Amino acid sequence: QTYHPGHYSGQVTLLRAQGGRLFTSHDPEMGWGKLADGGVLVYEIPGSHLRIFKEPYVQALAETLRQTIRLAQEGVERENPAPTV
């Protein structure tokens, strides 16, 4: 409760579940926009927060992770994500 994160100079990639947002933030960046000086890339994954780890949703999660890791390794920063999942 006493921890206050500082600014991050890079870009943050946020993967959020499409469903099940009853008790979560309505901010699409979930507060990261205030901390990430390089902006926030938001990818919405099909399924609810708990179901994205189960079939068939886990396939979309895995593919999005593969794409974002590849882009990070290549040093690519993107403004508008275009996931192919």
C-alpha beads as a LAMMPS data file, in Angstrom:
LAMMPS data file: protein, C-alpha beads

85 atoms
84 bonds

1 atom types
1 bond types

-500.0 500.0 xlo xhi
-500.0 500.0 ylo yhi
-500.0 500.0 zlo zhi

Masses

1 110.0

Atoms # bond

1 1 1 0.000 0.000 0.000
2 1 1 2.940 2.344 0.473
3 1 1 4.681 1.492 -2.809
4 1 1 4.461 4.202 -5.470
5 1 1 5.971 3.190 -8.814
6 1 1 8.083 5.682 -10.715
7 1 1 8.117 6.566 -14.383
8 1 1 9.415 4.142 -16.961
9 1 1 11.138 5.738 -19.956
10 1 1 10.180 2.979 -22.383
11 1 1 7.009 1.630 -23.903
12 1 1 4.808 -0.790 -21.942
13 1 1 2.927 -3.655 -23.577
14 1 1 -0.314 -4.511 -21.807
15 1 1 -2.280 -7.671 -22.559
16 1 1 -5.822 -7.498 -21.242
17 1 1 -8.686 -9.924 -21.415
18 1 1 -11.686 -8.800 -23.449
19 1 1 -14.265 -10.205 -21.069
20 1 1 -15.033 -10.046 -17.388
21 1 1 -14.383 -6.410 -16.552
22 1 1 -16.987 -5.930 -13.856
23 1 1 -14.494 -5.070 -11.137
24 1 1 -11.594 -3.712 -13.161
25 1 1 -10.509 -0.328 -14.390
26 1 1 -12.366 1.368 -17.229
27 1 1 -9.050 2.945 -18.208
28 1 1 -7.905 0.941 -21.269
29 1 1 -4.293 1.423 -20.167
30 1 1 -5.126 0.363 -16.587
31 1 1 -3.078 3.231 -15.136
32 1 1 0.128 2.440 -17.037
33 1 1 -0.255 5.521 -19.258
34 1 1 0.668 7.730 -16.314
35 1 1 3.899 5.799 -15.766
36 1 1 5.174 4.849 -19.228
37 1 1 6.841 7.794 -20.931
38 1 1 7.034 5.782 -24.177
39 1 1 3.302 5.048 -24.187
40 1 1 1.270 1.883 -23.756
41 1 1 0.452 -0.745 -26.366
42 1 1 -2.789 -2.474 -25.438
43 1 1 -3.631 -5.881 -26.888
44 1 1 -7.023 -7.346 -26.045
45 1 1 -7.025 -11.114 -25.727
46 1 1 -10.259 -13.062 -26.300
47 1 1 -11.739 -14.565 -23.154
48 1 1 -12.037 -13.493 -19.541
49 1 1 -9.164 -12.797 -17.160
50 1 1 -9.079 -16.391 -15.893
51 1 1 -10.033 -18.138 -19.123
52 1 1 -7.256 -16.694 -21.293
53 1 1 -5.061 -19.460 -19.853
54 1 1 -7.406 -22.177 -21.144
55 1 1 -8.291 -23.481 -24.603
56 1 1 -9.154 -21.993 -26.994
57 1 1 -8.123 -18.568 -25.640
58 1 1 -4.614 -19.597 -24.602
59 1 1 -3.697 -19.908 -28.288
60 1 1 -4.457 -16.215 -28.882
61 1 1 -2.534 -15.301 -25.729
62 1 1 0.479 -17.359 -26.828
63 1 1 0.495 -15.889 -30.325
64 1 1 0.253 -12.327 -29.018
65 1 1 3.105 -13.003 -26.590
66 1 1 5.213 -14.435 -29.421
67 1 1 4.575 -11.334 -31.546
68 1 1 5.278 -8.827 -28.781
69 1 1 8.470 -10.619 -27.698
70 1 1 9.687 -10.730 -31.307
71 1 1 8.992 -7.014 -31.757
72 1 1 10.758 -6.200 -28.493
73 1 1 13.803 -8.237 -29.544
74 1 1 13.868 -6.378 -32.850
75 1 1 13.643 -3.071 -31.001
76 1 1 10.390 -2.113 -32.704
77 1 1 8.137 0.396 -30.950
78 1 1 4.636 0.620 -32.322
79 1 1 1.966 3.217 -31.899
80 1 1 -1.066 1.226 -33.016
81 1 1 -0.944 -2.502 -32.399
82 1 1 -2.252 -4.679 -35.162
83 1 1 -2.380 -8.162 -33.678
84 1 1 -3.002 -10.940 -36.119
85 1 1 -4.667 -13.240 -33.593

Bonds

1 1 1 2
2 1 2 3
3 1 3 4
4 1 4 5
5 1 5 6
6 1 6 7
7 1 7 8
8 1 8 9
9 1 9 10
10 1 10 11
11 1 11 12
12 1 12 13
13 1 13 14
14 1 14 15
15 1 15 16
16 1 16 17
17 1 17 18
18 1 18 19
19 1 19 20
20 1 20 21
21 1 21 22
22 1 22 23
23 1 23 24
24 1 24 25
25 1 25 26
26 1 26 27
27 1 27 28
28 1 28 29
29 1 29 30
30 1 30 31
31 1 31 32
32 1 32 33
33 1 33 34
34 1 34 35
35 1 35 36
36 1 36 37
37 1 37 38
38 1 38 39
39 1 39 40
40 1 40 41
41 1 41 42
42 1 42 43
43 1 43 44
44 1 44 45
45 1 45 46
46 1 46 47
47 1 47 48
48 1 48 49
49 1 49 50
50 1 50 51
51 1 51 52
52 1 52 53
53 1 53 54
54 1 54 55
55 1 55 56
56 1 56 57
57 1 57 58
58 1 58 59
59 1 59 60
60 1 60 61
61 1 61 62
62 1 62 63
63 1 63 64
64 1 64 65
65 1 65 66
66 1 66 67
67 1 67 68
68 1 68 69
69 1 69 70
70 1 70 71
71 1 71 72
72 1 72 73
73 1 73 74
74 1 74 75
75 1 75 76
76 1 76 77
77 1 77 78
78 1 78 79
79 1 79 80
80 1 80 81
81 1 81 82
82 1 82 83
83 1 83 84
84 1 84 85
